[in-house]
Amino acid sequence: MAGPELHVVTGAFGYSGRYIAARLLAAGCRVRTLTNSPDRPNPFGGKVEAHPFNFDQPGKLAASLSGASVLYNTYWVRFNHGEFGFAAAVRNSLRLFEAARAAGVRRVVHVSITNPSEDSPLEYFRGKARLERALRESGLSHAILRPAVLFGGEDILVNNIAWALRRFPVYAVFGDGQYRLQPIHVEDFAEQAVAAGRGDSNVIVNAIGPETFTYRGLVGEIGRAIGKPRRIVSLPPSVAYAATWLTGKVVHDVIITREEIKGLMAGLLCADSPPLGKTRLSAWAREHADSLGERYASELARRQDRRRAYLPLPPPA
């Protein structure tokens, strides 16, 4: 008698992959994760088996996908750094797709980004587009999900906006701040990913939330929700970047990159599509006002300390 279907999630000890894995377990699936952090505490105990990526050993990589029905690929990097970068992320993702094909994986659910383009001057969006094309050409059944910004749980962007609003009397935006973004809650995103894994047609879906904000409006909404409505000032992008760079030195992190600023200001985190998410960021921020932004969420700390768990934000009092 066949047992539960095996689903493989990259990064189930991290952020979005963790929520996808939790939903799969709740649905009665057997779950395995591929991870760069095999020594990080397993939030699922013995319910999720962990394998290293083995990107440099194709045979082992394919073996870790053996028997899997669906692969959910959340693997990526946010920016180039001395220890990681986009070029390696693209190369490794291509190896992962090839391993999935070799292992006979039925379907791949791949996390991309809104508005990718191989002609983009931004390496993040260019790399994502390259991977989308590779997956379309692979012969694998696939669903490509294009989220703009994730929020909720252990998110970085929304939490750190709140963190800054709690600590500084003014908040600087890049230029006029009128560029738009459409955040989706991580639970809603995970729900869509698991649903996509059950399908069989090849689809590309913009995974966006029910609210569209200007960046200035998002900052204002978060400030009101946590009781810290600050003055929002417009600065030239280079000046605002310098301020965040200095703050990043204090908190030992890369808060934002020049490329991320260009992507924001170009409106690349917004898509003309019906929303998939149900959770409104405005309501969620008010519900979590006591804890949102209480501590800084560091991207570099998560990347560099592969033994520490992703701690959830404190629950509301």
Secondary structure, 3 states (H helix, E strand, C coil): CCCCCEEEEECCCCCHHHHHHHHHHHCCCEEEEEECCCCCCCCCHHHEEEEECCCCCHHHHHHHCCCEEEEEECCCCCCCECCECHHHHHHHHHHHHHHHHHHCCCEEEEECCCCCCCCCCCHHHHHHHHHHHHHHHCCCEEEEEEECEEECCCCCHHHHHHHHHHHCCEEEEECCCCCEECEEEHHHHHHHHHHHHHCCCCEEEEECCCCCEEHHHHHHHHHHHCCCCCEEEEECHHHHHHHHHHHHHHHCCCCCCHHHHHHHHCCCCCCCCCCCCCCCHHHHHHHCCCCCCCCCCCHHHHHHCCCCCCCCCCCCC
